[in-house]
Amino acid sequence: MTGLVTVSVIAITLLIAGLAFFLFVLGTQLSRIATLLEECAVLVWKIKGDAEAIEPGLEHINHTGGVVAGALPLLYGFAEDIVTGATYEPRPEDYENPPALPAMGSRRSRLMEGVGYRPE
């Protein structure tokens, strides 16, 4: 019977030692997590302070964005009309380029007309 009591005492002692080690490791990790959360809380308060300076202009930005979003269908329609008128149509294969012709007459400068001089 003494052997059974000894083995039971040793088993209970090992169980208590294992639980103590587990609680020590758990406490260490929880204290590290608490430190990191405290640092995060400080950063969150700094971000909140920075965001308070931006908040009044944000309403103006949202209003402007709403106006632009409302105009997008109209702008899209204009863009479609522009693209339709500017669509490239290739020349037919039997098209021949005409020969280059020289300019008719002499070239004249318009500098004199720009200052008001008009020779007769």
TIMI-2910 file (N, C-alpha, C, CB; in pm, 1 decimal, decimal comma, always signed):
<rs>
+----------+----------+----------+----------+----------+----------+----------+----------+----------+----------+----------+----------+------+
!      n_x !      n_y !      n_z !     ca_x !     ca_y !     ca_z !      c_x !      c_y !      c_z !     cb_x !     cb_y !     cb_z ! resn !
+----------+----------+----------+----------+----------+----------+----------+----------+----------+----------+----------+----------+------+
!    +81,4 !   -118,3 !     +0,0 !     +0,0 !     +0,0 !     +0,0 !    +86,3 !   +125,3 !     +0,0 !    -92,9 !     -0,6 !   +118,9 !  Met !
!   +200,6 !   +121,3 !    +59,9 !   +289,3 !   +237,3 !    +66,4 !   +340,1 !   +274,8 !    -72,0 !   +407,1 !   +209,4 !   +159,9 !  Thr !
!   +360,9 !   +178,3 !   -157,0 !   +407,1 !   +206,7 !   -292,5 !   +301,1 !   +281,8 !   -371,8 !   +444,6 !    +77,1 !   -364,3 !  Gly !
!   +176,0 !   +241,2 !   -351,3 !    +67,0 !   +307,5 !   -420,8 !    +52,1 !   +451,7 !   -374,3 !    -63,2 !   +231,7 !   -399,6 !  Leu !
!    +68,6 !   +475,0 !   -244,0 !    +61,0 !   +611,1 !   -189,8 !   +176,2 !   +694,1 !   -242,4 !    +62,3 !   +609,5 !    -35,4 !  Val !
!   +293,4 !   +637,9 !   -250,6 !   +411,9 !   +710,6 !   -297,8 !   +394,0 !   +749,8 !   -445,2 !   +540,6 !   +624,0 !   -279,5 !  Thr !
!   +346,5 !   +653,9 !   -525,8 !   +325,3 !   +683,1 !   -667,1 !   +217,2 !   +789,4 !   -682,6 !   +286,8 !   +555,1 !   -744,4 !  Val !
!   +112,3 !   +784,8 !   -601,0 !     +5,8 !   +885,6 !   -607,5 !    +58,5 !  +1023,6 !   -570,1 !   -110,4 !   +847,0 !   -514,7 !  Ser !
!   +141,5 !  +1029,3 !   -464,8 !   +198,5 !  +1157,8 !   -422,2 !   +289,3 !  +1213,5 !   -531,4 !   +277,4 !  +1141,9 !   -289,4 !  Val !
!   +369,6 !  +1126,3 !   -592,5 !   +459,9 !  +1171,4 !   -700,0 !   +377,4 !  +1219,8 !   -819,5 !   +556,8 !  +1056,3 !   -743,7 !  Ile !
!   +270,9 !  +1149,9 !   -855,1 !   +186,1 !  +1189,8 !   -967,9 !   +119,1 !  +1323,2 !   -941,0 !    +80,3 !  +1083,2 !   -996,0 !  Ala !
!    +69,3 !  +1341,6 !   -819,2 !     +4,8 !  +1468,1 !   -783,1 !   +106,3 !  +1581,4 !   -784,5 !    -62,0 !  +1457,8 !   -644,5 !  Ile !
!   +226,5 !  +1555,4 !   -735,9 !   +332,7 !  +1656,3 !   -734,9 !   +369,2 !  +1697,2 !   -877,5 !   +457,3 !  +1603,2 !   -661,1 !  Thr !
!   +381,8 !  +1598,1 !   -967,5 !   +414,4 !  +1628,6 !  -1106,7 !   +299,8 !  +1707,5 !  -1173,5 !   +442,8 !  +1497,7 !  -1185,0 !  Leu !
!   +176,5 !  +1669,6 !  -1139,8 !    +62,1 !  +1742,5 !  -1194,7 !    +61,7 !  +1887,6 !  -1148,7 !    -68,6 !  +1674,7 !  -1154,2 !  Leu !
!    +87,4 !  +1910,2 !  -1021,3 !    +91,3 !  +2046,2 !   -967,3 !   +207,9 !  +2123,5 !  -1028,3 !   +103,1 !  +2043,7 !   -812,8 !  Ile !
!   +325,4 !  +2058,9 !  -1045,7 !   +440,9 !  +2126,0 !  -1106,0 !   +410,4 !  +2162,1 !  -1251,2 !   +567,1 !  +2036,0 !  -1097,9 !  Ala !
!   +345,0 !  +2071,1 !  -1324,1 !   +308,9 !  +2099,3 !  -1463,5 !   +210,4 !  +2214,3 !  -1473,4 !   +249,8 !  +1975,2 !  -1529,3 !  Gly !
!   +112,5 !  +2215,5 !  -1383,1 !    +16,8 !  +2326,2 !  -1383,5 !    +83,6 !  +2459,0 !  -1347,6 !    -97,2 !  +2297,5 !  -1285,8 !  Leu !
!   +177,3 !  +2455,6 !  -1253,9 !   +249,2 !  +2577,0 !  -1215,1 !   +331,3 !  +2630,9 !  -1333,1 !   +341,3 !  +2548,9 !  -1093,7 !  Ala !
!   +398,7 !  +2540,1 !  -1404,9 !   +476,8 !  +2581,4 !  -1521,3 !   +384,2 !  +2640,8 !  -1628,0 !   +556,7 !  +2461,4 !  -1579,1 !  Phe !
!   +270,3 !  +2574,5 !  -1652,6 !   +173,6 !  +2622,9 !  -1750,1 !   +123,0 !  +2762,1 !  -1712,9 !    +56,4 !  +2525,5 !  -1761,5 !  Phe !
!    +89,9 !  +2782,3 !  -1585,8 !    +40,8 !  +2913,0 !  -1541,5 !   +149,2 !  +3020,5 !  -1551,7 !    -10,2 !  +2904,0 !  -1397,5 !  Leu !
!   +275,7 !  +2982,3 !  -1525,9 !   +386,2 !  +3078,3 !  -1538,0 !   +401,2 !  +3123,2 !  -1683,8 !   +519,2 !  +3015,7 !  -1486,6 !  Phe !
!   +401,2 !  +3026,7 !  -1777,1 !   +415,1 !  +3059,8 !  -1919,5 !   +295,9 !  +3143,2 !  -1965,0 !   +427,1 !  +2930,7 !  -2005,5 !  Val !
!   +175,6 !  +3106,0 !  -1923,3 !    +55,9 !  +3179,7 !  -1960,0 !    +59,8 !  +3323,3 !  -1907,1 !    -67,8 !  +3108,0 !  -1907,6 !  Leu !
!   +102,9 !  +3341,7 !  -1783,2 !   +113,4 !  +3476,3 !  -1725,2 !   +214,9 !  +3561,9 !  -1799,7 !   +151,8 !  +3467,7 !  -1577,6 !  Gly !
!   +327,6 !  +3501,3 !  -1838,1 !   +429,9 !  +3575,1 !  -1912,6 !   +374,8 !  +3622,2 !  -2047,7 !   +555,5 !  +3487,1 !  -1933,7 !  Thr !
!   +307,2 !  +3532,9 !  -2117,6 !   +252,1 !  +3569,6 !  -2247,6 !   +142,7 !  +3674,7 !  -2234,2 !   +197,5 !  +3446,4 !  -2318,2 !  Gln !
!    +58,4 !  +3661,4 !  -2131,6 !    -47,4 !  +3760,2 !  -2111,5 !     +9,7 !  +3897,1 !  -2076,7 !   -142,4 !  +3714,1 !  -2001,8 !  Leu !
!   +116,3 !  +3903,1 !  -2000,3 !   +177,0 !  +4033,1 !  -1967,8 !   +240,0 !  +4095,6 !  -2092,6 !   +283,8 !  +4017,0 !  -1856,2 !  Ser !
!   +299,1 !  +4013,6 !  -2181,8 !   +355,0 !  +4066,1 !  -2306,0 !   +242,5 !  +4119,0 !  -2395,4 !   +436,6 !  +3956,9 !  -2379,7 !  Arg !
!   +132,5 !  +4046,6 !  -2401,8 !    +18,0 !  +4091,4 !  -2481,9 !    -39,2 !  +4221,6 !  -2425,8 !    -91,5 !  +3982,4 !  -2486,0 !  Ile !
!    -45,8 !  +4233,2 !  -2293,9 !    -97,9 !  +4355,7 !  -2232,5 !    -10,1 !  +4475,5 !  -2266,5 !   -107,8 !  +4339,3 !  -2080,3 !  Ala !
!   +122,7 !  +4456,0 !  -2266,4 !   +214,4 !  +4564,6 !  -2302,0 !   +192,5 !  +4607,8 !  -2446,9 !   +361,0 !  +4520,9 !  -2280,7 !  Thr !
!   +179,6 !  +4510,7 !  -2537,8 !   +158,9 !  +4543,4 !  -2678,7 !    +24,3 !  +4612,8 !  -2701,0 !   +167,1 !  +4416,5 !  -2764,0 !  Leu !
!    -78,4 !  +4569,2 !  -2628,8 !   -208,4 !  +4634,2 !  -2642,0 !   -205,3 !  +4777,6 !  -2591,1 !   -314,3 !  +4555,4 !  -2567,1 !  Leu !
!   -127,4 !  +4801,6 !  -2486,7 !   -114,2 !  +4937,5 !  -2434,9 !    -46,7 !  +5027,5 !  -2538,3 !    -34,1 !  +4937,8 !  -2303,1 !  Glu !
!    +57,8 !  +4976,0 !  -2605,7 !   +124,2 !  +5052,6 !  -2710,3 !    +29,0 !  +5078,2 !  -2826,8 !   +249,7 !  +4979,3 !  -2759,2 !  Glu !
!    -52,3 !  +4977,8 !  -2860,8 !   -150,3 !  +4994,8 !  -2968,6 !   -254,4 !  +5100,3 !  -2931,2 !   -219,7 !  +4860,6 !  -3000,1 !  Cys !
!   -294,3 !  +5102,5 !  -2804,8 !   -393,7 !  +5201,3 !  -2761,3 !   -338,5 !  +5342,1 !  -2777,2 !   -435,1 !  +5176,5 !  -2614,6 !  Ala !
!   -211,0 !  +5362,1 !  -2747,6 !   -149,6 !  +5493,9 !  -2764,1 !   -150,8 !  +5533,6 !  -2912,2 !     -4,1 !  +5494,2 !  -2708,7 !  Val !
!   -117,6 !  +5438,6 !  -3001,0 !   -118,0 !  +5468,3 !  -3144,2 !   -259,3 !  +5499,7 !  -3194,8 !    -59,4 !  +5350,5 !  -3222,5 !  Leu !
!   -358,3 !  +5427,0 !  -3142,4 !   -496,3 !  +5451,7 !  -3183,8 !   -540,4 !  +5591,7 !  -3142,2 !   -590,5 !  +5346,0 !  -3123,4 !  Val !
!   -502,5 !  +5636,3 !  -3024,8 !   -539,5 !  +5771,3 !  -2980,4 !   -469,7 !  +5877,4 !  -3066,4 !   -503,0 !  +5791,0 !  -2830,9 !  Trp !
!   -345,6 !  +5850,3 !  -3108,3 !   -277,2 !  +5944,7 !  -3197,9 !   -348,5 !  +5952,1 !  -3332,9 !   -129,3 !  +5903,4 !  -3218,0 !  Lys !
!   -388,9 !  +5836,7 !  -3384,7 !   -460,2 !  +5833,9 !  -3512,4 !   -592,8 !  +5907,2 !  -3499,6 !   -483,2 !  +5688,7 !  -3559,2 !  Ile !
!   -660,9 !  +5888,9 !  -3389,7 !   -788,2 !  +5957,6 !  -3368,2 !   -767,9 !  +6108,8 !  -3365,1 !   -853,8 !  +5910,2 !  -3237,4 !  Lys !
!   -660,5 !  +6153,0 !  -3299,2 !   -630,2 !  +6297,1 !  -3296,3 !   -601,5 !  +6352,4 !  -3434,6 !   -511,4 !  +6324,0 !  -3205,6 !  Gly !
!   -528,5 !  +6276,3 !  -3516,8 !   -500,4 !  +6320,0 !  -3654,0 !   -627,6 !  +6321,4 !  -3738,2 !   -395,3 !  +6228,5 !  -3719,1 !  Asp !
!   -714,7 !  +6225,2 !  -3716,1 !   -838,6 !  +6217,0 !  -3794,5 !   -933,8 !  +6330,3 !  -3760,4 !   -907,6 !  +6083,0 !  -3771,3 !  Ala !
!   -930,0 !  +6380,8 !  -3638,8 !  -1017,7 !  +6491,2 !  -3601,4 !   -986,4 !  +6617,3 !  -3681,2 !  -1005,6 !  +6519,8 !  -3452,5 !  Glu !
!   -858,7 !  +6634,2 !  -3719,5 !   -821,6 !  +6750,2 !  -3800,6 !   -872,3 !  +6736,6 !  -3943,7 !   -669,9 !  +6768,6 !  -3800,6 !  Ala !
!   -889,3 !  +6615,4 !  -3990,3 !   -931,4 !  +6590,0 !  -4127,9 !  -1083,5 !  +6590,8 !  -4141,4 !   -875,6 !  +6456,4 !  -4176,1 !  Ile !
!  -1153,2 !  +6562,0 !  -4035,1 !  -1297,9 !  +6539,2 !  -4039,8 !  -1378,6 !  +6654,0 !  -4102,6 !  -1347,9 !  +6515,0 !  -3901,2 !  Glu !
!  -1351,7 !  +6782,8 !  -4073,6 !  -1433,5 !  +6888,3 !  -4135,9 !  -1420,7 !  +6891,0 !  -4288,5 !  -1393,9 !  +7024,0 !  -4079,7 !  Pro !
!  -1302,0 !  +6869,3 !  -4339,9 !  -1282,9 !  +6869,7 !  -4485,4 !  -1341,1 !  +6746,6 !  -4551,4 !  -1136,1 !  +6879,7 !  -4518,7 !  Gly !
!  -1360,5 !  +6642,4 !  -4474,3 !  -1413,2 !  +6518,1 !  -4528,7 !  -1556,0 !  +6534,0 !  -4578,4 !  -1407,0 !  +6408,9 !  -4424,5 !  Leu !
!  -1635,7 !  +6614,9 !  -4510,7 !  -1772,8 !  +6638,6 !  -4555,3 !  -1772,9 !  +6708,0 !  -4691,3 !  -1849,9 !  +6723,3 !  -4451,7 !  Glu !
!  -1681,8 !  +6804,2 !  -4709,6 !  -1671,6 !  +6874,3 !  -4837,8 !  -1628,7 !  +6777,0 !  -4947,9 !  -1571,2 !  +6992,2 !  -4827,7 !  His !
!  -1532,6 !  +6689,4 !  -4916,1 !  -1484,0 !  +6592,2 !  -5013,7 !  -1596,6 !  +6496,2 !  -5052,4 !  -1362,8 !  +6513,8 !  -4957,2 !  Ile !
!  -1673,1 !  +6450,1 !  -4954,7 !  -1783,8 !  +6359,4 !  -4983,9 !  -1890,8 !  +6427,5 !  -5068,4 !  -1845,1 !  +6307,3 !  -4854,3 !  Asn !
!  -1917,5 !  +6554,9 !  -5041,0 !  -2016,3 !  +6628,3 !  -5120,1 !  -1969,2 !  +6641,4 !  -5264,9 !  -2042,1 !  +6768,1 !  -5059,1 !  His !
!  -1841,9 !  +6678,0 !  -5281,2 !  -1786,7 !  +6691,7 !  -5415,6 !  -1787,1 !  +6558,2 !  -5488,6 !  -1644,7 !  +6747,9 !  -5409,7 !  Thr !
!  -1753,5 !  +6452,7 !  -5418,5 !  -1757,6 !  +6319,4 !  -5479,1 !  -1897,5 !  +6281,9 !  -5522,8 !  -1704,9 !  +6215,6 !  -5382,1 !  Gly !
!  -1998,1 !  +6321,8 !  -5444,6 !  -2136,3 !  +6295,6 !  -5483,2 !  -2175,8 !  +6370,3 !  -5608,9 !  -2229,4 !  +6332,7 !  -5370,9 !  Gly !
!  -2129,9 !  +6494,8 !  -5620,3 !  -2159,6 !  +6573,6 !  -5740,2 !  -2094,7 !  +6509,4 !  -5862,2 !  -2110,7 !  +6719,7 !  -5723,6 !  Val !
!  -1969,1 !  +6468,7 !  -5847,4 !  -1898,8 !  +6405,0 !  -5959,6 !  -1966,2 !  +6273,4 !  -5996,0 !  -1749,8 !  +6381,0 !  -5924,7 !  Val !
!  -2004,0 !  +6195,4 !  -5895,8 !  -2070,8 !  +6068,0 !  -5923,4 !  -2204,2 !  +6091,4 !  -5993,4 !  -2092,4 !  +5988,7 !  -5793,1 !  Ala !
!  -2273,6 !  +6199,0 !  -5960,7 !  -2398,5 !  +6229,9 !  -6028,2 !  -2378,5 !  +6272,1 !  -6172,3 !  -2470,9 !  +6337,4 !  -5954,3 !  Gly !
!  -2263,4 !  +6331,7 !  -6202,0 !  -2236,4 !  +6377,8 !  -6338,4 !  -2177,2 !  +6268,6 !  -6426,4 !  -2142,6 !  +6496,3 !  -6335,2 !  Ala !
!  -2137,4 !  +6157,1 !  -6369,0 !  -2071,6 !  +6053,0 !  -6448,5 !  -2157,0 !  +5998,2 !  -6562,4 !  -2031,8 !  +5940,4 !  -6359,1 !  Leu !
!  -2286,7 !  +5973,0 !  -6543,7 !  -2363,5 !  +5924,0 !  -6659,7 !  -2364,1 !  +6023,3 !  -6775,7 !  -2506,9 !  +5894,1 !  -6618,3 !  Pro !
!  -2374,5 !  +6153,1 !  -6746,5 !  -2371,9 !  +6254,4 !  -6852,0 !  -2235,6 !  +6256,9 !  -6921,0 !  -2404,9 !  +6393,3 !  -6794,2 !  Leu !
!  -2129,9 !  +6252,7 !  -6841,1 !  -1994,9 !  +6251,1 !  -6898,6 !  -1971,8 !  +6125,8 !  -6981,6 !  -1889,4 !  +6260,3 !  -6787,9 !  Leu !
!  -2025,9 !  +6015,0 !  -6936,2 !  -2011,8 !  +5890,6 !  -7010,5 !  -2081,5 !  +5901,5 !  -7145,9 !  -2069,0 !  +5772,7 !  -6929,8 !  Tyr !
!  -2199,8 !  +5964,1 !  -7147,6 !  -2271,0 !  +5983,9 !  -7273,6 !  -2193,2 !  +6072,9 !  -7369,0 !  -2407,9 !  +6043,9 !  -7247,6 !  Gly !
!  -2134,2 !  +6181,0 !  -7316,2 !  -2051,6 !  +6267,5 !  -7400,8 !  -1932,5 !  +6190,5 !  -7456,7 !  -2002,9 !  +6390,0 !  -7321,6 !  Phe !
!  -1870,5 !  +6111,0 !  -7374,5 !  -1754,3 !  +6033,1 !  -7420,0 !  -1794,7 !  +5934,7 !  -7528,8 !  -1689,8 !  +5957,7 !  -7302,1 !  Ala !
!  -1910,5 !  +5873,9 !  -7514,3 !  -1958,5 !  +5781,7 !  -7617,6 !  -1979,5 !  +5854,6 !  -7749,4 !  -2089,0 !  +5714,0 !  -7573,4 !  Glu !
!  -2036,1 !  +5976,1 !  -7744,2 !  -2057,5 !  +6053,7 !  -7866,7 !  -1925,1 !  +6090,8 !  -7932,4 !  -2138,0 !  +6180,4 !  -7836,2 !  Asp !
!  -1826,1 !  +6126,0 !  -7850,9 !  -1695,0 !  +6161,8 !  -7905,1 !  -1630,2 !  +6041,2 !  -7970,9 !  -1603,9 !  +6217,4 !  -7794,7 !  Ile !
!  -1635,5 !  +5928,4 !  -7905,3 !  -1573,0 !  +5807,9 !  -7959,3 !  -1643,4 !  +5764,2 !  -8087,4 !  -1575,7 !  +5694,2 !  -7855,3 !  Val !
!  -1774,6 !  +5778,4 !  -8093,0 !  -1849,2 !  +5738,5 !  -8212,5 !  -1807,8 !  +5825,1 !  -8331,2 !  -2001,8 !  +5749,4 !  -8188,3 !  Thr !
!  -1788,7 !  +5954,0 !  -8309,0 !  -1749,0 !  +6042,6 !  -8417,7 !  -1602,9 !  +6027,8 !  -8456,1 !  -1776,3 !  +6184,6 !  -8379,8 !  Gly !
!  -1521,3 !  +5972,6 !  -8371,2 !  -1378,0 !  +5963,1 !  -8397,5 !  -1332,9 !  +5820,9 !  -8426,7 !  -1300,8 !  +6017,2 !  -8280,4 !  Ala !
!  -1426,1 !  +5733,9 !  -8455,1 !  -1389,5 !  +5595,2 !  -8480,8 !  -1313,3 !  +5585,5 !  -8612,1 !  -1514,6 !  +5505,0 !  -8484,0 !  Thr !
!  -1203,1 !  +5515,9 !  -8611,2 !  -1117,8 !  +5500,5 !  -8729,6 !  -1182,7 !  +5403,9 !  -8827,5 !   -976,4 !  +5450,5 !  -8690,0 !  Tyr !
!  -1191,1 !  +5448,3 !  -8951,8 !  -1239,9 !  +5361,6 !  -9058,2 !  -1127,8 !  +5348,2 !  -9160,6 !  -1371,7 !  +5418,1 !  -9123,8 !  Glu !
!  -1076,3 !  +5228,2 !  -9180,3 !   -964,8 !  +5213,3 !  -9275,3 !  -1010,0 !  +5240,0 !  -9418,7 !   -904,3 !  +5072,1 !  -9265,1 !  Pro !
!   -914,1 !  +5284,0 !  -9502,3 !   -943,1 !  +5309,5 !  -9642,6 !   -968,6 !  +5176,6 !  -9713,1 !   -826,6 !  +5386,9 !  -9710,3 !  Arg !
!  -1049,0 !  +5180,3 !  -9815,3 !  -1068,8 !  +5056,4 !  -9891,1 !   -938,0 !  +5012,7 !  -9957,0 !  -1179,0 !  +5075,0 !  -9998,0 !  Pro !
!   -926,7 !  +4885,8 !  -9987,0 !   -801,1 !  +4833,5 ! -10041,1 !   -772,2 !  +4886,1 ! -10181,6 !   -804,9 !  +4681,5 ! -10043,1 !  Glu !
!   -873,7 !  +4921,5 ! -10258,0 !   -851,1 !  +4969,0 ! -10394,7 !   -824,3 !  +5119,7 ! -10400,1 !   -971,3 !  +4935,1 ! -10481,8 !  Asp !
!   -812,1 !  +5186,9 ! -10286,5 !   -787,1 !  +5331,4 ! -10281,2 !   -642,0 !  +5359,3 ! -10316,9 !   -820,5 !  +5388,7 ! -10140,8 !  Tyr !
!   -621,7 !  +5457,6 ! -10408,0 !   -485,9 !  +5497,9 ! -10444,8 !   -464,2 !  +5641,1 ! -10397,7 !   -462,3 !  +5485,3 ! -10599,5 !  Glu !
!   -349,2 !  +5666,7 ! -10338,6 !   -317,0 !  +5802,4 ! -10294,1 !   -294,7 !  +5891,0 ! -10415,9 !   -191,5 !  +5803,0 ! -10202,0 !  Asn !
!   -352,7 !  +6011,5 ! -10417,6 !   -326,0 !  +6101,5 ! -10531,1 !   -182,2 !  +6153,7 ! -10521,5 !   -428,2 !  +6221,0 ! -10533,5 !  Pro !
!   -123,6 !  +6190,9 ! -10633,6 !    +13,6 !  +6242,7 ! -10628,6 !    +17,5 !  +6377,4 ! -10557,4 !    +71,9 !  +6256,1 ! -10770,8 !  Pro !
!   +131,0 !  +6405,4 ! -10495,1 !   +147,7 !  +6532,1 ! -10424,3 !   +163,2 !  +6643,8 ! -10526,0 !   +270,0 !  +6527,3 ! -10328,4 !  Ala !
!    +87,1 !  +6751,7 ! -10510,6 !    +91,9 !  +6865,2 ! -10602,0 !   +163,7 !  +6981,1 ! -10535,1 !    -50,1 !  +6907,1 ! -10645,8 !  Leu !
!   +236,3 !  +7060,6 ! -10612,6 !   +303,0 !  +7176,3 ! -10554,1 !   +202,1 !  +7283,3 ! -10514,3 !   +405,1 !  +7234,1 ! -10651,9 !  Pro !
!   +242,2 !  +7368,8 ! -10421,7 !   +154,5 !  +7477,8 ! -10378,0 !   +138,2 !  +7576,8 ! -10491,7 !   +210,9 !  +7548,5 ! -10251,3 !  Ala !
!    +19,2 !  +7624,2 ! -10511,5 !     -7,7 !  +7718,0 ! -10620,1 !    +27,0 !  +7859,8 ! -10575,8 !   -155,6 !  +7709,6 ! -10664,5 !  Met !
!    +95,6 !  +7930,9 ! -10656,9 !   +128,7 !  +8069,0 ! -10628,0 !   +245,1 !  +8079,9 ! -10529,9 !     +7,5 !  +8140,7 ! -10573,1 !  Gly !
!   +275,8 !  +8203,3 ! -10492,5 !   +387,1 !  +8225,5 ! -10400,1 !   +333,8 !  +8231,7 ! -10257,7 !   +464,0 !  +8355,7 ! -10435,5 !  Ser !
!   +418,0 !  +8193,7 ! -10167,7 !   +378,5 !  +8198,7 ! -10027,7 !   +399,7 !  +8338,9 !  -9975,5 !   +457,5 !  +8096,4 !  -9943,4 !  Arg !
!   +312,9 !  +8384,1 !  -9890,7 !   +327,4 !  +8518,4 !  -9836,9 !   +322,2 !  +8513,8 !  -9685,2 !   +218,3 !  +8611,6 !  -9892,1 !  Arg !
!   +384,4 !  +8609,3 !  -9625,1 !   +387,3 !  +8617,7 !  -9480,1 !   +272,7 !  +8705,6 !  -9433,1 !   +523,1 !  +8672,6 !  -9430,1 !  Ser !
!   +219,2 !  +8676,7 !  -9320,3 !   +111,2 !  +8757,9 !  -9263,9 !   +160,7 !  +8847,6 !  -9151,7 !     -0,4 !  +8668,7 !  -9212,7 !  Arg !
!   +291,7 !  +8860,6 !  -9139,7 !   +345,7 !  +8945,9 !  -9034,6 !   +305,4 !  +9092,2 !  -9055,1 !   +497,9 !  +8933,6 !  -9030,0 !  Leu !
!   +305,2 !  +9135,2 !  -9179,6 !   +271,3 !  +9275,2 !  -9206,9 !   +124,1 !  +9302,8 !  -9171,8 !   +298,6 !  +9309,5 !  -9356,0 !  Met !
!    +37,1 !  +9208,5 !  -9205,4 !   -103,6 !  +9227,3 !  -9174,8 !   -127,2 !  +9230,7 !  -9024,0 !   -186,7 !  +9116,6 !  -9238,8 !  Glu !
!    -45,4 !  +9158,3 !  -8950,5 !    -59,9 !  +9154,0 !  -8806,1 !    -33,5 !  +9287,4 !  -8740,0 !    +31,5 !  +9051,7 !  -8749,2 !  Gly !
!    +51,8 !  +9370,8 !  -8799,5 !    +81,9 !  +9503,1 !  -8742,1 !     +1,2 !  +9613,5 !  -8809,6 !   +231,7 !  +9533,8 !  -8754,5 !  Val !
!    -83,2 !  +9578,2 !  -8907,7 !   -169,1 !  +9677,7 !  -8968,5 !   -122,5 !  +9729,6 !  -9102,1 !   -184,0 !  +9789,5 !  -8877,8 !  Gly !
!    -11,3 !  +9683,0 !  -9156,4 !    +39,6 !  +9728,3 !  -9285,3 !    -16,0 !  +9640,5 !  -9395,1 !   +193,6 !  +9727,1 !  -9287,8 !  Tyr !
!    -83,7 !  +9706,1 !  -9495,3 !   -138,2 !  +9630,7 !  -9607,5 !    -94,8 !  +9699,3 !  -9737,2 !   -294,4 !  +9620,3 !  -9598,5 !  Arg !
!     +9,8 !  +9648,4 !  -9798,9 !    +51,8 !  +9713,9 !  -9924,3 !    -52,2 !  +9687,2 ! -10034,8 !   +193,6 !  +9662,6 !  -9968,9 !  Pro !
!    -62,0 !  +9780,8 ! -10126,3 !   -161,8 !  +9768,2 ! -10232,2 !   -106,2 !  +9716,4 ! -10357,0 !   -225,8 !  +9896,1 ! -10259,1 !  Glu !
+----------+----------+----------+----------+----------+----------+----------+----------+----------+----------+----------+----------+------+
</rs>
